């Protein structure tokens, strides 16, 4: 019996279910080993041997050798390929030998010791790595986590005595670099900086971390000017991605070598492409609705758990993770009352004690099923998983392979299922597995020169140490121009020696690495006063407005009040049989065009725009069927966003020449805009919710039919720029997705959008295909990039020139 026949029935729908569109088999892989490098101390070899690791994989040795010889390196191999050993070998060897020298000469002052800084995007991953290092039982290695959960009494000891510190970018930004004088001894001895899960640093978060790495390198250089070592070696662990060396080099601002050939063993994985069935429910404009990916995934998770199959179900949203957990528990309670307690949700926003308890239960096998956001996508060591469910496209191919690679980590065969949501991208991918498996993984997209990101980091750098003229190259070609603007606004003061921070408040406090501004908002139980979690301010208009459903650990709450002044949301326990989605209206203004490419009668532009958005209503939708149960108006203020956009301009004559009449223009443009937004993640490492769009038959700034697609982050995130660069590929996929959909006049699988504030009206599916054919008629692969700053890789200043910091 082949893997397809033996594993598909585990999903609980028989050997050949109607929802199954395709099956791909990721074949098993044999190990390729290498001997331990000669420079590795025998104590380390023995320590690994005690854990059953007697011979490393070839890629581990290749990466360790590069780092040992002083070269920055990224190891970009598959999930569970042992990337951690690649960075542990050189870093722990340096620490161990340094400590042995101290022990050999106890009365001598040693200032040439070795320490390591490990950075991970999540606390859970850092805790997991701490346990792995301590398992080696090397008495010379004093490893400790240093994050927001570390108590004040422990922080000083860690700073003075630990030689392997595990932190996250947030702690580096807020706690370590601004107080670098306290860390002088540490920085003088810093030999290795480890950046784990480097592929996760994309978009605005990646732009922040890239500038943070430049600040770190600057501080390191200050404490080791011409000393015994030239500064720390950076080692990254990353999922498979396109050009990982280039991406990590851009993240740290220095040349990087890449190791990409995976030599670890892995069992085969059967990947099912699963499309939920159409229901009899009809949505807007009479379009048939598919069963939701959330409900379908909950069914599959219940089936797998009931057969004792250890499973993780991934979904992008925190609310989705909670809802899958809640529905699964309800289904299992009907089968075996002991099973619901073996299912839980896992996401960011939980209190530390909740998070740690869940991680412990997952490792021990006490939990059989977990619904999680990408928080568990990263490399936490969870052995013995049998299956993975992916509810909706996770945003990138790298994330997809990272998630499905979580199953079969102990070498056994495994099953994974991609459960498509009812939107254009998922519908396209579930029917075109070659678009996932037969093309290269995306590049990691971020823009360190984004002025909304770079500006605050220049202020933070000047506050740490006065910023000299010779250091500007570290921050890119646009930094001097932006510094002049910061001086004019009173943030910095310029002196002959450079730029100085003159304010009493913390410069680091001007920016949150993981949010677009506004700070966290507290979610509070109105009945008990207890804090349930937090949410970034920009999310509240969409997810925490009055009447919104908020889910925490499977318990449903309804928002009673959103108090933006107090940064607080009051919720009350409820048991609704629906979820809520917010709807908005948007206006857009062109501020500056940076690049333009002419395609015959079509012009493709990229540049700066001002987007004004207002959430105007929310819909209640049935959990299982997705049926619209009602819509309520909202009175929330409009918000302005200064960002980047790509826009397509076409004259009326070209459209009428293709057979369209002017009355069809709005519906054609609107439908093409929705589908283009949905398909942009195919060429950019974005999520549909990272981007937005506007279309109009006559735009005030262009005077002709125009489609805009913009980054949903201040200053841009690189997604619209990627869309501009890959416009032909992007629009071709968009056109094919609309054309292939079997609906009559448009549905959520092709041209309808759940966010549309115009209630998906007007939409003209057939006219949208004609419109895109016009756009593509004279399209070329080459896109004009004639811009002196962006050609140098630095980006350009944009957005509102008067307010680059007020995000």
C-alpha positions in Angstrom: 0.0 0.0 0.0 1.5 3.3 -1.0 1.6 6.4 1.3 -1.4 7.9 -0.5 -3.6 4.9 0.2 -2.4 4.3 3.7 -2.5 7.9 5.1 -5.4 9.7 3.4 -8.0 7.7 5.4 -6.6 9.2 8.6 -8.4 12.4 7.7 -11.6 10.5 8.4 -13.3 10.9 5.0 -12.4 7.6 3.4 -9.6 6.7 0.8 -10.9 9.1 -1.9 -12.9 12.0 -0.5 -14.6 14.4 -2.8 -12.8 17.4 -1.2 -9.4 15.9 -2.2 -8.1 17.9 -5.3 -4.5 16.6 -5.5 -1.9 14.6 -3.6 1.8 15.3 -3.6 4.3 13.0 -1.9 7.5 14.5 -0.5 9.9 11.6 -0.7 11.9 10.3 2.2 15.5 11.4 2.4 18.6 9.6 3.7 21.2 11.1 5.9 24.6 12.3 4.7 27.1 12.5 7.6 30.5 14.1 8.1 33.1 13.6 10.8 33.4 16.1 13.6 35.7 19.0 12.7 39.2 18.7 14.2 38.9 22.0 16.0 35.8 20.9 18.1 36.9 20.2 21.7 36.6 16.5 22.7 34.4 17.5 25.6 31.7 18.8 23.1 32.0 15.6 21.1 31.4 13.6 24.2 28.5 15.8 25.3 26.7 15.3 22.0 27.5 11.6 22.1 25.7 11.3 25.4 22.6 12.6 23.7 22.9 10.1 20.9 24.5 12.4 18.4 27.6 10.5 17.3 28.2 12.0 13.8 26.9 15.4 12.5 25.2 15.9 9.1 27.2 17.4 6.3 25.4 20.7 6.2 25.9 21.2 10.0 29.7 20.8 9.6 29.8 23.1 6.5 28.1 25.9 8.3 30.1 25.4 11.5 33.4 25.5 9.6 32.4 28.8 7.9 31.5 30.4 11.2 34.7 29.1 12.9 36.8 30.7 10.2 35.1 34.1 10.8 32.6 34.2 8.0 29.0 35.3 8.5 26.8 32.3 7.5 23.2 31.3 7.1 22.2 27.6 7.1 18.9 27.4 5.2 17.6 23.8 5.3 14.3 22.1 6.0 12.4 21.7 9.2 14.0 19.3 11.8 17.3 19.3 9.9 19.4 20.0 13.0 20.3 23.6 12.2 20.9 24.3 15.9 24.0 22.1 16.0 25.5 24.2 13.2 25.6 27.3 15.4 26.1 25.5 18.7 29.4 23.9 17.6 31.4 27.1 17.0 29.8 29.2 19.7 30.0 26.5 22.5 33.5 25.5 21.5 34.7 29.1 21.8 32.9 29.5 25.2 34.2 26.1 26.5 37.9 26.8 25.5 37.7 30.3 27.0 36.4 29.0 30.3 39.0 26.2 30.4 41.7 28.9 30.1 40.3 30.7 33.1 40.2 27.6 35.1 43.8 26.8 34.2 45.0 30.2 35.4 42.6 31.2 38.2 44.6 34.2 39.4 45.0 35.8 36.0 42.7 38.6 34.7 41.1 37.5 31.4 39.5 40.0 29.1 39.6 37.9 26.0 36.8 35.5 26.9 34.0 34.4 24.7 30.2 34.9 25.0 27.3 34.3 22.6 24.1 36.2 22.0 21.2 34.1 20.6 18.2 35.9 19.2 14.9 34.3 18.4 11.5 35.8 17.3 9.6 34.0 20.1 10.2 33.3 23.8 9.0 29.7 23.3 11.8 29.0 20.9 14.4 30.6 23.2 13.2 28.4 26.1 13.4 25.4 23.9 17.0 26.2 22.8 17.9 26.8 26.5 16.8 23.3 27.4 18.8 21.9 24.5 22.0 23.6 25.6 21.6 22.7 29.2 21.0 19.0 28.2 24.7 19.0 27.1 25.6 19.4 30.7 28.7 21.4 30.0 29.7 23.0 33.3 31.6 25.8 31.5 28.5 27.0 29.7 26.2 29.3 31.7 23.2 29.7 29.4 20.2 31.9 30.5 17.2 33.5 28.8 17.0 37.3 29.1 13.6 38.6 28.1 10.5 40.4 29.4 9.7 37.5 31.8 13.1 37.6 33.5 12.8 38.9 37.0 14.9 42.0 37.9 17.0 40.1 40.5 18.2 37.7 37.8 19.0 40.3 35.2 22.2 41.6 36.7 23.6 38.2 37.4 22.9 37.2 33.8 24.5 40.3 32.4 27.7 39.8 34.5 28.1 36.1 34.5 26.1 34.3 31.7 28.2 33.4 28.6 25.3 32.2 26.4 22.4 34.7 26.6 19.1 33.9 24.8 17.0 36.9 24.1 14.7 38.3 21.4 14.9 41.4 19.2 12.6 43.3 21.5 14.8 42.9 24.5 17.9 43.8 22.5 16.1 47.0 21.3 14.5 48.1 24.6 16.8 46.6 27.3 20.3 45.9 26.0 21.5 48.4 23.4 20.1 51.5 25.2 22.0 50.3 28.3 25.1 49.1 26.5 27.5 50.7 29.1 26.2 48.1 31.6 27.0 45.4 29.1 30.5 46.6 28.2 32.2 43.4 29.4 29.7 41.3 27.4 30.2 43.3 24.2 34.0 43.2 24.5 33.8 39.4 24.6 30.9 38.8 22.1 32.2 36.3 19.5 28.9 35.0 18.0 25.5 36.4 17.3 23.0 33.7 16.4 19.8 34.7 14.6 17.3 31.8 14.6 14.4 31.5 12.2 15.8 34.3 10.2 13.2 33.9 7.4 10.5 35.2 9.8 12.0 38.6 9.7 10.1 40.0 6.8 7.9 43.0 6.0 7.9 45.8 8.6 9.2 43.5 11.4 12.1 42.5 9.1 12.9 46.2 8.4 13.0 46.9 12.1 15.3 44.0 12.8 17.6 44.9 9.9 18.2 48.3 11.5 18.5 46.7 14.9 21.3 44.5 13.6 23.1 47.6 12.3 22.8 49.2 15.7 24.2 46.0 17.3 27.1 45.9 15.0 27.9 49.6 15.7 27.9 49.0 19.5 30.1 45.9 19.0 32.6 47.9 17.0 32.7 50.6 19.7 33.7 48.0 22.4 36.3 46.2 20.2 38.1 48.9 18.2 41.2 47.1 16.8 41.0 44.6 19.6 41.8 40.9 19.5 38.8 40.1 17.4 37.1 42.1 14.6 33.6 41.9 15.9 31.1 39.0 16.3 30.4 36.5 13.6 26.7 36.3 12.7 25.2 32.8 12.2 21.6 32.4 11.0 19.3 29.5 10.9 16.5 29.8 8.3 13.9 27.8 6.5 14.5 27.2 2.9 14.1 30.5 1.0 15.2 32.1 -2.2 18.7 33.5 -2.0 19.1 33.1 1.7 22.6 34.5 1.7 21.5 37.7 0.0 18.5 38.1 2.4 20.5 37.5 5.6 23.3 39.8 4.3 20.7 42.5 3.8 19.4 41.8 7.3 22.7 42.4 9.0 24.3 44.7 6.4 27.3 42.5 5.6 28.3 39.8 3.2 27.1 36.3 4.1 27.8 32.7 2.9 24.9 30.3 2.6 24.6 26.5 3.2 21.5 25.2 1.6 21.9 21.5 0.8 19.9 19.5 3.4 21.7 16.3 4.4 19.4 15.3 7.3 17.1 12.3 7.1 13.3 12.7 6.9 10.4 10.4 6.4 8.0 10.8 3.5 5.1 13.2 3.8 1.8 12.8 2.0 0.4 16.3 1.3 -3.3 16.5 0.6 -4.8 19.5 -1.2 -8.2 19.9 0.3 -11.0 22.1 -0.9 -14.2 22.3 1.3 -17.4 21.6 -0.5 -19.9 24.2 -1.7 -22.9 24.7 0.5 -26.4 25.7 -0.3 -25.8 29.0 1.4 -25.7 32.0 -0.9 -23.7 35.1 -0.1 -23.5 38.5 -1.6 -24.9 38.8 -5.2 -26.2 35.2 -4.9 -22.8 33.5 -5.0 -22.6 30.1 -3.5 -20.4 29.8 -0.3 -18.0 27.1 0.5 -17.8 25.6 3.9 -15.2 27.6 5.9 -11.6 26.4 6.2 -12.0 26.9 10.0 -15.0 24.5 10.2 -13.4 22.0 7.8 -10.1 22.0 9.7 -11.9 21.5 13.0 -13.6 18.4 11.6 -10.4 17.0 10.3 -8.6 17.7 13.6 -11.4 16.0 15.5 -11.1 13.0 13.3 -7.3 12.8 13.7 -7.4 13.3 17.5 -10.1 10.6 17.9 -7.8 8.1 16.1 -4.9 9.1 18.5 -3.0 10.9 15.8 -0.9 13.7 17.2 -1.7 16.8 15.1 -1.1 20.5 14.8 -3.5 22.7 12.9 -2.0 25.9 11.7 -4.0 29.1 10.9 -2.9 32.7 10.4 -5.2 34.4 12.8 -5.4 34.2 16.6 -9.2 34.1 16.4 -9.0 31.3 13.9 -6.8 29.2 16.2 -9.2 29.7 19.1 -12.3 28.9 17.0 -10.8 25.7 15.6 -10.0 24.6 19.1 -13.5 25.4 20.3 -15.3 23.6 17.5 -12.9 20.6 17.8 -13.6 20.2 21.5 -17.3 20.3 20.9 -17.1 17.6 18.2 -14.9 15.4 20.4 -17.2 15.7 23.4 -19.9 13.9 21.4 -17.5 11.0 20.7 -15.5 10.7 24.0 -15.8 13.2 26.9 -12.2 12.6 27.8 -10.8 13.9 24.5 -11.7 17.6 24.6 -9.2 18.2 27.4 -6.5 16.9 25.1 -7.0 19.7 22.6 -5.9 23.3 23.0 -5.2 26.5 21.1 -1.8 28.2 21.1 -1.1 31.7 20.0 0.6 35.0 20.9 -1.0 37.2 23.5 -1.3 34.5 26.1 0.1 35.1 29.6 3.6 33.6 30.1 2.4 30.9 32.5 -0.3 29.8 30.1 2.2 29.6 27.2 4.7 27.5 29.2 2.0 25.1 30.4 0.8 24.5 26.9 4.3 23.9 25.6 5.0 21.3 28.4 1.7 19.5 27.6 2.5 19.4 23.9 6.0 18.0 24.4 4.8 15.3 26.8 2.1 14.1 24.5 -0.7 15.0 27.0 -2.1 17.2 24.2 -3.1 15.2 21.1 -4.4 18.2 19.0 -3.3 21.9 18.9 -4.6 24.7 16.8 -1.9 27.3 16.5 -0.9 30.5 14.8 2.6 30.6 13.3 3.9 30.7 16.9 4.4 26.9 16.7 5.7 27.1 13.1 9.1 28.0 14.4 11.6 25.3 15.4 10.4 24.3 18.8 11.4 20.7 19.3 8.2 18.6 19.4 8.8 15.0 18.4 6.3 12.4 17.6 3.9 14.5 15.6 1.9 12.5 13.0 0.0 15.1 11.1 -0.3 18.8 10.2 -3.3 20.7 9.0 -2.8 24.1 7.3 -6.0 26.1 7.3 -5.7 28.7 4.6 -2.5 29.7 2.8 0.0 30.7 5.4 1.5 33.6 3.3 4.6 32.1 1.8 5.9 28.8 0.4 8.6 28.9 3.1 6.0 29.0 5.8 4.0 26.2 4.1 7.0 23.9 4.0 8.0 24.9 7.5 4.5 24.0 8.8 4.1 20.7 7.0 7.6 19.8 8.0 6.6 19.8 11.6 5.1 16.3 11.1 7.4 13.3 10.9 10.1 15.0 13.0 11.2 11.6 14.5 11.8 10.2 11.0 8.4 8.5 10.5 6.1 9.0 7.5 3.5 11.7 8.0 0.5 13.3 6.5 -0.3 17.0 5.9 -3.3 18.7 4.5 -3.7 22.2 3.0 -7.3 23.2 3.6 -8.2 26.0 1.2 -10.1 29.1 2.3 -12.7 30.5 0.0 -10.6 33.2 -1.6 -8.8 33.6 -4.9 -5.3 32.7 -3.8 -6.3 29.5 -1.9 -8.6 28.4 -4.7 -5.8 28.9 -7.2 -3.3 27.0 -5.2 -5.5 24.0 -4.1 -6.0 23.4 -7.8 -2.4 24.2 -8.9 0.0 22.4 -6.5 2.7 23.0 -9.0 2.6 26.7 -8.0 3.8 25.5 -4.6 6.1 22.6 -5.3 7.5 23.3 -8.8 8.7 26.9 -8.4 11.4 28.4 -6.1 10.6 29.5 -2.6 10.1 33.3 -2.3 12.7 35.8 -1.3 12.3 37.4 2.1 10.9 40.9 1.5 11.7 43.8 3.8 12.9 47.4 3.3 15.4 48.8 5.9 15.2 52.2 4.3 11.5 52.7 5.1 11.6 56.2 6.7 9.0 55.3 9.2 11.3 52.5 10.4 14.8 54.0 9.7 14.0 57.4 11.3 13.3 56.1 14.9 16.3 53.7 14.6 18.6 56.6 13.7 17.4 58.4 16.8 17.9 55.3 18.9 21.5 54.9 17.5 22.3 58.5 18.2 21.0 58.1 21.8 23.2 55.0 22.3 26.3 56.8 20.9 26.6 60.1 18.9 26.2 59.2 15.3 29.3 60.0 13.2 29.5 60.9 9.5 31.7 57.8 8.9 28.9 55.5 10.1 26.2 56.6 7.7 27.0 54.0 5.2 25.9 51.4 7.7 22.3 52.7 7.5 22.0 53.2 3.8 22.1 55.9 1.2 19.1 57.8 2.4 20.2 58.1 6.0 21.9 61.5 5.8 18.9 63.1 4.1 16.6 61.6 6.8 18.9 62.8 9.6 18.6 66.4 8.3 14.9 66.0 8.5 15.1 64.7 12.1 17.2 67.7 13.0 14.7 70.1 11.5 11.9 68.4 13.5 13.9 68.8 16.7 14.6 65.1 17.3 18.3 65.3 16.9 21.0 68.0 17.1 23.8 68.2 14.6 27.4 69.1 15.8 30.8 68.9 14.0 31.3 65.4 15.4 27.9 64.1 14.2 24.3 63.8 15.4 23.2 63.8 19.0 19.9 62.8 20.8 18.9 65.6 23.1 15.6 64.5 24.6 15.1 63.1 28.1 12.8 60.3 27.0 14.0 57.0 25.6 14.6 57.0 21.9 14.1 53.3 21.8 10.6 53.9 23.2 9.7 55.6 19.9 9.2 52.4 18.1 7.6 49.0 18.6 9.4 46.4 16.5 6.3 44.3 16.0 3.6 46.9 15.6 2.7 49.9 13.3 2.1 52.2 16.2 -0.4 53.1 18.9 0.9 50.6 21.5 -0.8 47.5 22.8 -4.4 47.5 23.8 -5.6 45.4 26.8 -8.4 42.9 26.5 -10.3 42.8 29.8 -13.1 40.6 31.1 -15.8 43.0 32.1 -17.2 40.5 34.7 -14.0 39.6 36.5 -11.6 42.5 35.6 -9.0 39.9 34.6 -6.6 40.6 31.7 -7.2 38.1 28.9 -4.6 39.3 26.5 -3.4 42.2 24.4 -3.8 43.4 20.8 -1.9 45.9 18.7 -3.8 49.2 18.3 -4.2 49.1 14.5 -6.0 45.8 14.8 -8.7 47.0 17.2 -11.0 48.7 14.5 -11.1 45.4 12.7 -11.1 42.8 15.5 -12.1 44.6 18.8 -14.9 47.0 17.7 -18.1 47.0 19.7 -20.0 43.8 18.9 -16.9 41.9 17.7 -16.5 38.3 18.8 -13.2 37.7 20.7 -12.1 34.2 21.5 -9.6 33.2 24.2 -8.7 29.5 24.9 -11.9 28.3 23.3 -14.1 30.7 25.3 -16.1 33.3 23.3 -16.5 36.9 24.3 -18.4 39.8 22.7 -16.8 43.2 22.8 -18.9 45.7 24.8 -16.7 48.7 24.5 -13.5 49.9 22.7 -11.9 52.7 24.6 -9.1 54.0 22.4 -8.2 56.7 24.9 -7.5 54.2 27.7 -6.1 51.5 25.3 -8.6 49.1 26.7 -11.3 46.7 25.3 -14.0 45.4 27.6 -15.4 42.0 26.7 -18.1 39.8 28.2 -18.5 36.0 28.1 -21.0 34.8 25.5 -21.7 31.8 23.3 -22.5 33.1 19.8 -22.8 30.8 16.9 -21.2 33.3 14.6 -18.0 35.2 14.0 -17.6 38.8 12.9 -15.8 40.5 10.1 -15.2 44.3 9.7 -15.8 46.2 6.5 -14.1 49.4 5.5 -14.1 52.1 2.8 -10.9 53.6 1.4 -9.7 56.6 -0.5 -6.2 57.0 -1.9 -4.1 60.0 -3.0 -0.9 59.8 -5.1 1.9 61.8 -3.4 4.9 60.9 -5.5 5.7 58.5 -8.4 9.0 56.8 -8.1 9.0 54.5 -11.0 7.0 54.0 -14.2 6.9 51.3 -16.9 4.9 51.8 -20.1 3.1 48.8 -21.6 1.7 50.2 -24.7 -1.5 52.1 -23.6 -1.0 50.9 -20.0 1.2 52.5 -17.4 2.4 50.7 -14.3 3.6 53.0 -11.5 5.2 52.6 -8.1 5.4 55.3 -5.4 4.1 57.1 -2.4 0.4 57.3 -1.5 -1.8 58.5 1.3 -4.6 56.0 2.1 -7.6 57.1 4.2 -9.5 54.1 5.7 -12.6 54.0 7.8 -14.2 50.8 9.3 -17.9 51.4 8.6 -19.7 48.2 9.6 -19.3 44.6 10.6 -21.0 41.4 9.5 -22.1 38.4 11.6 -21.3 35.1 9.8 -22.3 31.6 10.8 -19.3 29.6 12.1 -20.0 26.5 10.1 -21.7 27.6 6.9 -20.3 31.1 6.5 -23.9 32.4 6.0 -24.3 36.2 6.5 -26.6 36.6 9.5 -26.6 40.4 9.7 -24.7 43.6 9.3 -24.3 46.4 11.8 -23.0 50.0 11.2 -20.0 51.3 13.2 -19.0 54.8 14.0 -15.2 54.7 14.1 -12.8 57.5 13.1 -11.0 57.5 9.8 -7.3 56.7 9.8 -4.6 58.0 7.5 -1.8 55.7 6.2 1.3 57.0 4.3 2.6 54.1 2.4 3.8 52.6 -0.9 1.6 51.4 -3.7 1.7 49.9 -7.2 -1.0 51.2 -9.6 -2.1 50.4 -13.1 -3.4 53.1 -15.3 -5.3 52.4 -18.6 -7.1 54.8 -20.9 -10.7 54.5 -21.8 -10.0 53.9 -25.5 -8.0 50.7 -24.8 -10.9 49.3 -22.8 -13.6 50.2 -25.3 -11.4 48.8 -28.0 -11.5 45.5 -26.2 -15.3 45.5 -26.3 -16.1 47.0 -22.9 -18.6 49.8 -22.4 -18.1 52.5 -19.9 -20.9 51.2 -17.7 -18.8 48.0 -17.2 -15.6 49.9 -16.1 -16.4 50.1 -12.4 -17.3 46.4 -12.0 -14.3 45.3 -14.1 -11.8 47.4 -12.1 -13.3 46.4 -8.8 -13.3 42.7 -9.5 -9.7 42.8 -10.9 -8.6 44.8 -7.8 -10.0 42.2 -5.4 -8.5 39.3 -7.3 -5.1 41.0 -7.7 -4.9 41.6 -3.9 -5.7 38.0 -3.3 -3.0 36.8 -5.7 -0.2 39.2 -4.7 1.2 36.8 -2.1 2.0 34.5 -5.0 5.0 36.8 -5.9 5.6 38.6 -2.6 6.0 37.1 0.9 2.9 38.9 2.1 -0.4 38.0 3.7 -3.6 39.2 2.1 -4.2 41.3 5.2 -0.8 43.0 4.8 -2.1 44.8 1.6 -5.2 46.7 0.4 -6.5 48.2 -2.7 -8.7 50.8 -4.4 -10.1 51.0 -7.9 -12.0 53.7 -9.7 -13.2 54.5 -13.2 -11.9 58.0 -12.9 -9.3 58.7 -10.3 -8.7 62.3 -9.2 -4.9 62.1 -9.7 -4.8 60.1 -12.9 -8.1 61.1 -14.6 -8.6 57.6 -16.1 -9.4 54.1 -14.9 -6.9 53.1 -12.2 -6.3 50.1 -9.9 -4.2 50.6 -6.7 -2.7 47.9 -4.5 -0.9 49.3 -1.4 1.1 48.1 1.6 -0.9 48.2 4.7 2.0 49.5 6.8 3.3 53.0 7.3 6.1 53.7 4.8 5.6 50.4 3.0 6.8 46.9 3.6 8.2 45.9 0.2 5.1 44.0 -0.9 3.8 46.6 -3.4 7.3 47.1 -4.7 7.6 43.3 -5.3 4.2 43.5 -7.1 5.6 46.2 -9.4 8.7 44.2 -10.2 6.7 41.0 -10.9 3.7 42.7 -12.4 3.4 40.5 -15.5 3.6 37.2 -13.5 1.2 38.5 -10.9 -1.4 39.7 -13.3 -1.2 36.6 -15.4 -1.9 34.4 -12.4 -4.8 36.8 -11.4 -6.3 36.5 -14.8 -6.0 32.7 -14.9 -7.5 32.4 -11.4 -10.6 34.4 -12.4 -11.0 32.6 -15.7 -10.7 29.2 -14.1 -13.4 29.7 -11.4 -16.6 27.8 -12.3 -19.0 30.3 -10.7 -21.3 32.3 -12.9 -20.7 36.0 -12.0 -18.1 36.1 -9.2 -17.7 34.5 -5.8 -15.3 34.5 -2.8 -13.1 32.0 -4.7 -12.3 34.5 -7.4 -13.4 38.2 -7.2 -15.3 38.8 -3.9 -13.5 40.1 -0.9 -14.5 39.7 2.8 -13.2 43.2 3.6 -15.1 45.1 0.9 -16.9 48.1 2.3 -19.0 48.4 -0.8 -20.6 44.9 -0.2 -18.8 43.5 -3.3 -20.8 45.7 -5.6 -20.3 46.3 -8.5 -18.3 43.3 -9.6 -18.1 42.1 -13.2 -16.1 38.8 -13.4 -16.0 38.5 -17.2 -15.2 42.1 -17.7 -12.3 41.8 -15.2 -10.8 39.1 -17.4 -11.1 41.4 -20.4 -9.6 44.3 -18.5 -6.5 42.2 -17.4 -6.1 41.0 -20.9 -5.8 44.7 -21.9 -3.3 45.3 -19.2 -1.2 42.3 -20.3 -1.4 42.9 -24.1 1.9 44.6 -24.4 3.4 43.6 -21.0 7.1 42.8 -20.7 9.1 41.1 -18.0 11.4 44.1 -17.7 10.2 46.8 -15.2 11.9 50.2 -15.1 13.8 50.7 -11.9 15.5 54.0 -12.8 15.8 55.5 -9.4 19.2 56.3 -8.0 18.5 55.4 -4.4 16.5 52.2 -5.0 19.0 51.1 -7.6 21.6 51.1 -4.9 19.3 49.0 -2.7 18.6 51.7 -0.2 15.0 52.7 -1.1 13.8 56.3 -1.1 12.2 58.7 1.3 8.5 58.8 1.0 5.2 59.1 2.8 4.4 62.4 4.6 7.7 64.3 4.6 6.5 66.3 7.6 5.9 63.4 9.8 8.2 60.4 9.3 8.1 59.4 13.0 4.5 59.8 13.9 3.3 56.3 13.2 
